[in-house]
C-alpha cells in the first residue's frame, strides 16, 4: 500500500538527479504534495510560489518557454479551479511543456469536505485542447507515468490521491501514454476503470466469478488521449460495459467511454462514479461506501448492465 502522491515525491527526486532541466513549483503545499522531497535535494530548482496558484502556472509556462521541464503541484481543487485560465491560456493554448501534477483528488480527500474534494477535474482538463490527462492506479504506475510525462513534449495533467492504495502493477509493467491495459480476462461484461477504482473493479470481478459471471477488467490510466480500440474491442467481445471512477460521471471516464461507444459501437453501459453532486466530509473509506464506489456497488452495476444486454 502506497499513496500515489508518495510515489510522485520519490520519482520526482529521481528525475531531478537525472535531468538538470527538471524544475518544480508548488503552491505552499509541498509537504502534502510530496514535492518537498525534491526541494530538500535540489533547493535551487524548487520554487514555493505561495498561495498563488494562477501565478504558479504562469511561471511554469515561462520556465517551459526557457527550455526547462516544470512540474507544478498543488491540490486538484486548486490546480484546476483557481488556475484554470492560466492552464488554458498559458499552458494548453501554446502547447507549453508544463506538467501539472495535482494531488488530493476525489472524495478520498476525506474530512476536508466537498469544498476541497475535486470531482470535476478530469472533465475540465480533458475538455481543454492539447491537454493529456493521466490518472494512475497505484504507486508503480505513478512513477512510470511521471517519467512518461517528463519525456513527453507538451501539457500534461496527472491526477493523484491522498490515501494509500493497493499495489496492482509489478516492475514488469510498462506504462504508455494513450494505451489501456487488460488486467483480467472476461466474456460476460467489462469493467473499464481508472485510478483507485481499478482495484475495486478487480475485487468486484473476483466476487462475480463466484457466481459464474466472467468479468473482464480494463484499466485506463490515460483518459485523454483515450484508447478507443481497447474499449471497442471489449464492447464487441463482452457486450456490456461498466465504468468506474472516483469522479463525477459527467464528463469523466464514464462520459469519455460513452462518447466513444455512442459513435463507434453502441453497447449497454452503466457508469459508476459520483452522480452529479458535490462531495461531503467523512473518512475516505466511509465516503467510498457513501458514494457507491465499493466492489459490491460494482457488482450491482454489473448485474444491472447484464439485465440490459
C-alpha positions as CSV (number, residue, x, y, z in Angstrom):
1,X,0.0,0.0,0.0
2,X,1.4,3.3,-1.1
3,X,-0.2,6.7,-1.8
4,X,0.3,7.8,-5.4
5,X,1.4,11.2,-4.1
6,X,4.2,9.5,-2.1
7,X,5.3,7.7,-5.3
8,X,5.3,11.1,-7.1
9,X,7.7,12.5,-4.5
10,X,10.1,9.6,-4.9
11,X,10.2,9.6,-8.7
12,X,10.4,13.4,-8.9
13,X,13.6,13.4,-6.8
14,X,15.0,10.6,-9.1
15,X,14.2,12.7,-12.2
16,X,15.9,15.7,-10.6
17,X,19.1,13.8,-10.3
18,X,18.9,12.5,-13.8
19,X,17.9,15.7,-15.6
20,X,19.1,19.2,-14.6
21,X,16.3,20.8,-16.6
22,X,13.6,19.4,-14.3
23,X,12.3,22.2,-12.0
24,X,9.4,22.0,-9.5
25,X,6.9,24.6,-8.4
26,X,4.4,24.3,-5.5
27,X,1.7,26.5,-4.1
28,X,2.7,26.3,-0.4
29,X,1.7,22.6,0.0
30,X,4.9,20.8,-0.7
31,X,4.6,18.7,2.5
32,X,1.3,17.3,1.3
33,X,2.0,17.0,-2.4
34,X,5.4,15.5,-1.6
35,X,7.4,17.9,-3.8
36,X,9.3,18.6,-0.5
37,X,11.4,15.5,-1.3
38,X,12.6,17.3,-4.4
39,X,13.0,20.6,-2.6
40,X,15.4,19.1,0.0
41,X,17.6,17.6,-2.6
42,X,17.5,20.4,-5.2
43,X,16.6,23.6,-3.4
44,X,17.9,25.8,-6.3
45,X,15.4,24.2,-8.7
46,X,12.4,24.3,-6.3
47,X,10.1,27.3,-6.2
48,X,7.5,27.8,-3.5
49,X,5.1,30.2,-5.2
50,X,2.9,30.6,-2.1
51,X,-0.9,30.5,-2.1
52,X,-0.9,31.9,-5.7
53,X,-1.9,29.0,-8.0
54,X,-2.5,31.1,-11.1
55,X,0.9,32.7,-10.7
56,X,2.5,29.3,-10.3
57,X,1.0,28.0,-13.6
58,X,2.0,31.2,-15.4
59,X,5.5,30.9,-14.1
60,X,5.7,27.3,-15.0
61,X,4.8,28.3,-18.6
62,X,7.6,30.8,-18.6
63,X,10.1,28.2,-17.4
64,X,8.9,25.9,-20.1
65,X,9.5,28.6,-22.7
66,X,13.1,28.9,-21.4
67,X,13.7,25.2,-22.0
68,X,13.0,23.8,-18.6
69,X,10.7,20.9,-17.7
70,X,8.5,22.3,-15.0
71,X,6.3,20.2,-12.7
72,X,3.7,22.3,-10.9
73,X,1.8,20.8,-8.0
74,X,-1.0,21.6,-5.6
75,X,-4.3,20.1,-4.6
76,X,-6.5,19.2,-7.5
77,X,-9.3,21.6,-6.5
78,X,-6.8,24.5,-6.7
79,X,-4.8,23.3,-9.7
80,X,-7.8,23.0,-12.0
81,X,-10.1,25.5,-10.2
82,X,-8.1,28.6,-9.3
83,X,-5.6,28.3,-12.2
84,X,-8.0,27.2,-15.0
85,X,-7.5,30.3,-17.1
86,X,-3.7,30.1,-16.8
87,X,-3.8,26.4,-17.6
88,X,-5.8,27.1,-20.7
89,X,-4.2,30.3,-22.0
90,X,-0.6,30.0,-20.9
91,X,-0.1,26.2,-21.0
92,X,-2.5,24.4,-23.3
93,X,-3.0,27.1,-25.9
94,X,0.7,27.4,-26.8
95,X,1.3,23.7,-26.1
96,X,3.8,24.7,-23.3
97,X,5.8,21.8,-21.9
98,X,4.3,22.0,-18.4
99,X,3.4,19.1,-16.2
100,X,0.5,19.9,-13.7
101,X,0.5,17.1,-11.1
102,X,-2.4,17.5,-8.7
103,X,-2.8,15.5,-5.5
104,X,-5.7,15.2,-3.1
105,X,-8.3,14.5,-5.8
106,X,-11.7,12.9,-5.4
107,X,-13.7,12.2,-2.3
108,X,-10.9,10.3,-0.6
109,X,-9.5,13.7,0.4
110,X,-11.8,12.9,3.4
111,X,-12.7,15.2,6.2
112,X,-11.8,18.4,4.2
113,X,-15.3,18.0,2.7
114,X,-17.0,18.9,-0.5
115,X,-15.3,22.3,-0.9
116,X,-11.9,20.5,-1.2
117,X,-12.9,17.3,-3.0
118,X,-12.3,17.8,-6.7
119,X,-14.8,15.6,-8.6
120,X,-14.8,17.7,-11.8
121,X,-11.1,17.9,-12.7
122,X,-10.9,15.1,-15.2
123,X,-13.9,16.6,-17.1
124,X,-12.4,20.1,-17.1
125,X,-8.9,19.1,-18.2
126,X,-10.0,16.6,-20.9
127,X,-12.1,19.4,-22.4
128,X,-9.1,21.6,-22.9
129,X,-7.3,21.1,-26.3
130,X,-3.7,19.9,-26.3
131,X,-4.0,18.5,-22.7
132,X,-3.0,15.0,-21.9
133,X,-4.9,13.6,-18.9
134,X,-3.5,10.7,-16.8
135,X,-4.9,9.0,-13.6
136,X,-2.6,6.3,-12.3
137,X,-3.9,3.4,-10.3
138,X,-1.0,2.7,-7.9
139,X,2.5,3.8,-6.9
140,X,4.4,1.8,-9.6
141,X,2.2,3.2,-12.4
142,X,2.5,6.7,-10.9
143,X,6.3,6.5,-11.1
144,X,6.2,5.4,-14.7
145,X,3.5,7.9,-15.7
146,X,5.6,10.8,-14.2
147,X,8.6,9.6,-16.2
148,X,6.5,9.4,-19.3
149,X,5.1,12.9,-18.7
150,X,8.7,14.3,-18.3
151,X,9.7,12.7,-21.6
152,X,6.5,13.9,-23.4
153,X,6.6,17.3,-25.1
154,X,3.5,19.2,-24.2
155,X,1.0,19.9,-21.5
156,X,0.1,17.0,-19.1
157,X,-2.3,16.8,-16.2
158,X,-1.7,14.0,-13.7
159,X,-4.3,13.3,-11.1
160,X,-3.1,11.7,-7.8
161,X,-4.7,10.9,-4.5
162,X,-4.1,11.4,-0.8
163,X,-4.6,8.0,0.7
164,X,-2.6,4.7,0.3
165,X,-3.9,2.4,-2.3
166,X,-3.2,-1.3,-3.2
167,X,-0.4,-2.1,-5.5
168,X,-1.6,-3.6,-8.8
169,X,1.4,-3.4,-11.0
170,X,4.9,-5.0,-10.7
171,X,8.2,-4.0,-12.1
172,X,7.4,-5.8,-15.3
173,X,4.6,-3.4,-16.1
174,X,5.2,-0.8,-18.8
175,X,3.0,2.4,-18.9
176,X,2.4,4.0,-22.2
177,X,0.6,7.3,-22.7
178,X,-2.7,6.7,-24.5
179,X,-2.8,2.9,-24.0
180,X,-5.1,1.0,-21.7
181,X,-4.3,-2.4,-20.3
182,X,-6.4,-5.5,-19.8
183,X,-5.9,-6.8,-16.3
184,X,-8.3,-9.7,-16.3
185,X,-10.0,-11.9,-18.9
186,X,-13.7,-12.0,-19.1
187,X,-16.5,-12.8,-21.5
188,X,-19.8,-11.6,-20.0
189,X,-19.1,-7.9,-19.3
190,X,-16.2,-5.5,-18.9
191,X,-15.3,-3.1,-16.1
192,X,-13.4,-0.1,-17.5
193,X,-11.8,1.6,-14.5
194,X,-9.3,4.3,-13.7
195,X,-7.4,5.4,-10.6
196,X,-8.1,3.7,-7.3
197,X,-11.3,2.3,-8.8
198,X,-9.3,-0.2,-10.8
199,X,-8.5,-2.2,-7.6
200,X,-12.2,-2.0,-6.7
201,X,-13.1,-3.4,-10.2
202,X,-10.7,-6.3,-9.8
203,X,-12.3,-7.1,-6.4
204,X,-15.8,-7.0,-8.0
205,X,-14.7,-9.3,-10.8
206,X,-13.5,-11.8,-8.3
207,X,-16.8,-11.7,-6.5
208,X,-18.8,-12.1,-9.7
209,X,-16.7,-15.1,-10.6
210,X,-18.0,-16.9,-7.5
211,X,-21.5,-16.8,-9.2
212,X,-20.3,-17.9,-12.6
213,X,-20.1,-14.4,-14.1
214,X,-17.0,-13.7,-16.2
215,X,-16.0,-10.1,-15.9
216,X,-13.1,-8.5,-17.9
217,X,-11.2,-5.7,-16.3
218,X,-9.6,-3.0,-18.4
219,X,-7.6,-0.2,-16.8
220,X,-7.4,3.2,-18.5
221,X,-4.7,5.4,-16.8
222,X,-4.9,7.8,-19.8
223,X,-8.2,9.5,-20.1
224,X,-7.0,11.6,-22.9
225,X,-6.0,10.6,-25.5
226,X,-8.5,7.7,-24.9
227,X,-7.6,4.2,-26.0
228,X,-10.7,3.7,-28.1
229,X,-9.6,0.4,-29.6
230,X,-9.4,-1.5,-26.2
231,X,-12.9,-0.1,-25.3
232,X,-14.5,-1.1,-28.6
233,X,-12.9,-4.5,-28.5
234,X,-14.2,-5.1,-25.0
235,X,-17.7,-4.0,-26.1
236,X,-17.7,-6.3,-29.1
237,X,-16.4,-9.3,-27.2
238,X,-18.3,-9.0,-23.9
239,X,-21.4,-6.9,-25.0
240,X,-21.7,-4.8,-21.8
241,X,-19.6,-2.2,-20.1
242,X,-19.4,-0.8,-16.5
243,X,-17.2,2.3,-16.0
244,X,-15.7,3.1,-12.6
245,X,-14.1,6.3,-11.4
246,X,-13.7,8.4,-8.2
247,X,-15.0,11.4,-10.2
248,X,-18.3,12.7,-11.5
249,X,-19.9,10.5,-14.1
250,X,-20.5,13.8,-16.0
251,X,-17.5,14.3,-18.3
252,X,-15.1,11.9,-16.7
253,X,-14.1,8.4,-17.7
254,X,-17.7,7.3,-17.9
255,X,-18.5,10.2,-20.2
256,X,-15.5,9.6,-22.4
257,X,-16.3,5.9,-22.8
258,X,-20.0,6.7,-23.5
259,X,-18.9,9.1,-26.2
260,X,-16.6,6.5,-27.8
261,X,-19.3,3.8,-27.7
262,X,-22.0,6.1,-28.9
263,X,-20.1,6.8,-32.1
264,X,-18.4,3.5,-32.7
265,X,-20.3,0.6,-31.1
266,X,-23.4,1.3,-29.1
267,X,-23.4,-1.0,-26.1
268,X,-25.3,-1.3,-22.8
269,X,-23.4,0.8,-20.3
270,X,-23.6,1.7,-16.6
271,X,-21.4,4.5,-15.2
272,X,-20.3,4.1,-11.6
273,X,-19.0,7.3,-10.0
274,X,-20.1,10.5,-8.3
275,X,-23.6,11.1,-9.6
276,X,-23.6,14.8,-10.4
277,X,-23.2,16.1,-6.8
278,X,-20.5,17.6,-4.6
279,X,-18.6,15.6,-2.0
280,X,-19.1,15.7,1.7
281,X,-17.0,15.3,4.9
282,X,-16.1,11.9,6.2
283,X,-13.3,9.3,6.3
284,X,-12.1,8.1,3.0
285,X,-13.4,4.5,3.2
286,X,-16.7,5.8,4.5
287,X,-17.1,8.1,1.6
288,X,-16.3,5.4,-0.9
289,X,-19.2,3.5,0.6
290,X,-21.4,6.5,0.8
291,X,-21.0,7.4,-2.8
292,X,-21.4,3.8,-4.1
293,X,-17.8,3.2,-5.1
294,X,-17.2,-0.1,-3.3
295,X,-16.8,-3.5,-5.0
296,X,-20.3,-4.5,-4.1
297,X,-21.6,-1.4,-5.9
298,X,-19.7,-2.5,-9.0
299,X,-21.2,-6.0,-8.6
300,X,-24.7,-4.4,-8.5
301,X,-23.9,-2.3,-11.6
302,X,-22.7,-5.5,-13.4
303,X,-26.0,-7.2,-12.7
304,X,-27.9,-4.2,-13.9
305,X,-26.0,-4.0,-17.2
306,X,-26.2,-7.7,-17.8
307,X,-30.0,-7.4,-17.5
308,X,-30.0,-5.0,-20.4
309,X,-27.5,-7.0,-22.5
